[in-house]
């Protein structure tokens, strides 16, 4: 079993929003990926974006500059 690491998790209300964010995040050079929604979070569409917490400022900038819809940003050990 892998040790848990602190991760930045973005949740979305719809799968469409998650897929749109994935496309833009890859174009912006983010290295994260879509994952199934962690069980400790009970909201959203069932997909979440996982990214290294050191890139949280970049994530927030991309979300704001592109006016992307999202639910919430969490920092979780997963």
PASEBA-1860 file (N, C-alpha, C; in nm, 3 decimals):
! residues 78
1> XXXXXXXX> 0.084/-0.118/0.000/0.000/0.000/0.000/0.089/0.124/0.000 ~ 0.055/0.217/-0.089/0.132/0.341/-0.097/0.104/0.430/0.023 ~ 0.207/0.502/0.069/0.181/0.598/0.178/0.096/0.714/0.126 ~ 0.013/0.768/0.213/-0.073/0.879/0.175/0.011/1.006/0.167 ~ -0.022/1.092/0.068/0.046/1.220/0.049/-0.058/1.330/0.044 ~ -0.019/1.448/0.089/-0.107/1.563/0.080/-0.128/1.598/-0.067 ~ -0.253/1.613/-0.108/-0.289/1.645/-0.246/-0.390/1.759/-0.247 ~ -0.388/1.834/-0.351/-0.487/1.938/-0.374/-0.596/1.877/-0.461
9> XXXXXXXX> -0.720/1.881/-0.417/-0.833/1.819/-0.486/-0.937/1.925/-0.522 ~ -0.973/1.931/-0.649/-1.078/2.022/-0.694/-1.199/1.939/-0.730 ~ -1.315/1.975/-0.676/-1.439/1.905/-0.708/-1.523/1.989/-0.803 ~ -1.609/1.922/-0.877/-1.692/1.985/-0.979/-1.836/1.939/-0.962 ~ -1.931/2.022/-1.004/-2.072/1.986/-0.997/-2.113/1.891/-1.109 ~ -2.047/1.904/-1.225/-2.085/1.820/-1.338/-1.962/1.758/-1.403 ~ -1.983/1.647/-1.470/-1.876/1.581/-1.544/-1.824/1.671/-1.656 ~ -1.913/1.747/-1.717/-1.873/1.840/-1.824/-1.771/1.941/-1.773
17> XXXXXXXX> -1.796/1.997/-1.654/-1.702/2.093/-1.595/-1.567/2.027/-1.569 ~ -1.568/1.905/-1.518/-1.445/1.833/-1.489/-1.365/1.807/-1.617 ~ -1.434/1.765/-1.722/-1.367/1.736/-1.849/-1.311/1.864/-1.913 ~ -1.385/1.973/-1.902/-1.338/2.100/-1.956/-1.213/2.145/-1.880 ~ -1.215/2.130/-1.747/-1.098/2.168/-1.669/-0.978/2.082/-1.707 ~ -0.999/1.953/-1.726/-0.889/1.864/-1.764/-0.821/1.914/-1.892 ~ -0.900/1.948/-1.992/-0.846/1.994/-2.119/-0.763/2.122/-2.101 ~ -0.815/2.217/-2.025/-0.746/2.343/-2.004/-0.622/2.325/-1.916
25> XXXXXXXX> -0.634/2.243/-1.812/-0.521/2.219/-1.722/-0.403/2.159/-1.796 ~ -0.429/2.064/-1.884/-0.320/2.002/-1.963/-0.256/2.108/-2.053 ~ -0.336/2.195/-2.115/-0.283/2.301/-2.201/-0.200/2.401/-2.122 ~ -0.232/2.420/-1.994/-0.159/2.512/-1.908/-0.034/2.448/-1.847 ~ -0.014/2.319/-1.873/0.105/2.252/-1.823/0.094/2.191/-1.684 ~ -0.028/2.184/-1.631/-0.046/2.117/-1.502/-0.024/1.967/-1.519 ~ 0.026/1.904/-1.415/0.061/1.763/-1.425/-0.038/1.671/-1.355 ~ -0.145/1.727/-1.299/-0.244/1.648/-1.227/-0.328/1.564/-1.321
33> XXXXXXXX> -0.433/1.504/-1.264/-0.522/1.419/-1.343/-0.658/1.410/-1.276 ~ -0.757/1.367/-1.357/-0.889/1.341/-1.302/-0.886/1.208/-1.227 ~ -0.953/1.206/-1.114/-0.963/1.085/-1.032/-1.108/1.069/-0.988 ~ -1.144/0.948/-0.944/-1.277/0.933/-0.883/-1.282/1.017/-0.755 ~ -1.397/1.071/-0.725/-1.413/1.153/-0.606/-1.376/1.073/-0.481 ~ -1.283/1.123/-0.399/-1.248/1.051/-0.276/-1.371/1.034/-0.187 ~ -1.378/0.922/-0.120/-1.497/0.891/-0.040/-1.518/0.985/0.078 ~ -1.414/1.053/0.123/-1.431/1.148/0.234/-1.501/1.275/0.192
41> XXXXXXXX> -1.517/1.294/0.061/-1.590/1.410/0.007/-1.722/1.359/-0.049 ~ -1.832/1.413/0.001/-1.963/1.369/-0.046/-2.032/1.482/-0.121 ~ -1.986/1.509/-0.242/-2.047/1.615/-0.322/-1.999/1.602/-0.466 ~ -2.065/1.674/-0.554/-2.015/1.685/-0.690/-2.056/1.573/-0.782 ~ -1.984/1.563/-0.892/-2.022/1.475/-1.002/-1.960/1.337/-0.995 ~ -1.868/1.314/-0.904/-1.802/1.184/-0.898/-1.661/1.188/-0.952 ~ -1.620/1.302/-1.012/-1.484/1.320/-1.060/-1.421/1.438/-0.987 ~ -1.291/1.431/-0.969/-1.216/1.539/-0.905/-1.080/1.550/-0.973
49> XXXXXXXX> -1.018/1.665/-0.964/-0.884/1.685/-1.018/-0.786/1.676/-0.903 ~ -0.682/1.596/-0.918/-0.579/1.580/-0.816/-0.452/1.646/-0.865 ~ -0.392/1.730/-0.781/-0.271/1.802/-0.819/-0.181/1.816/-0.696 ~ -0.054/1.829/-0.719/0.042/1.853/-0.612/0.007/1.986/-0.545 ~ 0.003/1.990/-0.412/-0.034/2.113/-0.343/0.058/2.231/-0.374 ~ 0.180/2.206/-0.415/0.272/2.317/-0.448/0.222/2.396/-0.569 ~ 0.131/2.337/-0.647/0.075/2.404/-0.764/-0.062/2.466/-0.738 ~ -0.101/2.480/-0.610/-0.234/2.532/-0.577/-0.254/2.674/-0.630
57> XXXXXXXX> -0.154/2.758/-0.621/-0.166/2.896/-0.670/-0.191/2.896/-0.821 ~ -0.121/2.811/-0.894/-0.141/2.800/-1.038/-0.283/2.750/-1.068 ~ -0.329/2.650/-0.993/-0.466/2.600/-1.011/-0.567/2.712/-0.994 ~ -0.552/2.787/-0.886/-0.647/2.896/-0.859/-0.641/3.002/-0.969 ~ -0.521/3.031/-1.020/-0.507/3.130/-1.127/-0.579/3.083/-1.253 ~ -0.558/2.956/-1.290/-0.623/2.902/-1.410/-0.775/2.905/-1.395 ~ -0.825/2.864/-1.280/-0.969/2.865/-1.257/-1.026/3.006/-1.269 ~ -0.957/3.104/-1.212/-1.006/3.242/-1.214/-0.995/3.303/-1.354
65> XXXXXXXX> -0.877/3.291/-1.416/-0.856/3.354/-1.546/-0.948/3.298/-1.655 ~ -0.977/3.168/-1.647/-1.061/3.104/-1.749/-1.208/3.100/-1.711 ~ -1.242/3.159/-1.595/-1.381/3.160/-1.546/-1.440/3.019/-1.544 ~ -1.364/2.924/-1.493/-1.409/2.784/-1.490/-1.493/2.759/-1.366 ~ -1.599/2.682/-1.385/-1.686/2.646/-1.274/-1.628/2.527/-1.200 ~ -1.628/2.536/-1.068/-1.585/2.424/-0.984/-1.660/2.435/-0.853 ~ -1.656/2.329/-0.776/-1.729/2.326/-0.650/-1.641/2.380/-0.537 ~ -1.530/2.311/-0.508/-1.448/2.347/-0.394/-1.307/2.293/-0.414
73> XXXXXX> -1.209/2.354/-0.347/-1.072/2.305/-0.347/-1.042/2.253/-0.207 ~ -0.994/2.130/-0.200/-0.960/2.066/-0.074/-0.810/2.036/-0.071 ~ -0.754/2.024/0.047/-0.621/1.967/0.065/-0.640/1.845/0.153 ~ -0.616/1.728/0.095/-0.640/1.601/0.163/-0.520/1.509/0.152 ~ -0.504/1.423/0.249/-0.405/1.316/0.237/-0.474/1.197/0.176 ~ -0.432/1.165/0.053/-0.489/1.046/-0.014/-0.376/0.968/-0.078
END
